Each structure stands twice: as C-alpha cells, then as structure tokens.
Amino acid sequence: FLMSSLVAFFFYIQYRKRGLRAQDRRDAGIAETAGRLAFFPPRSGWPATIAVGVTLLALGVVFGLWLFLIGCALLAGAVFGFVFQHSDR
C-alpha cells in the first residue's frame, strides 16, 4: 500500500506541475507530441556505487557492525550523489 501510494503521489505531483500531456487529450494533434520529451541522463556511476553500498550493508549484517556502518555511509553518500547529480539543470 505504501509503495503504490508513493507512485500515486509522484504521478499527482507530475500532473500538477505539467498538466495534461498531449497524449492524454482527445483534441490534441500529432504535431503537439513532437519535440523533446524530457531530460534523460547519459551515464552515471552512482548506481554501481549504490550496489557496492548495499553489498557492504548486507555483509555487515553477517560480519559485524563496523562493515554495516561503512555500508550505510557509502549508501547514503551514493544515494545523495545520484539524486543531485543533475540538479544544476
């Protein structure tokens, strides 16, 4: 329920920000859908860093608190970097 609520909240915010798309309106023409749709990042190293952080976090559950804390710190930094990597656009 919480995950589907999160997705519904995201779509609601996107609708409030951008309104109806041309694909959602019956009176829209084909020419209205032409052009740039959105920004898609070309490459990123952050997903691999997140994977390493999750791996260290999981290994920390098995081998000790010190590895778990390193995994948490790496994961937090990687998620922060991934979220804000294109914030200047």
Number of C-alpha atoms within 10 A of each C-alpha: 5 7 8 9 10 11 11 12 12 12 12 12 12 12 12 10 9 8 11 11 11 15 12 9 9 7 8 12 11 9 8 10 12 9 7 6 7 6 8 7 8 5 7 10 10 18 14 11 18 20 15 16 24 18 15 22 24 15 15 18 13 11 12 11 13 12 18 21 16 15 23 18 14 20 22 15 16 21 16 12 17 17 11 10 13 11 8 5 5
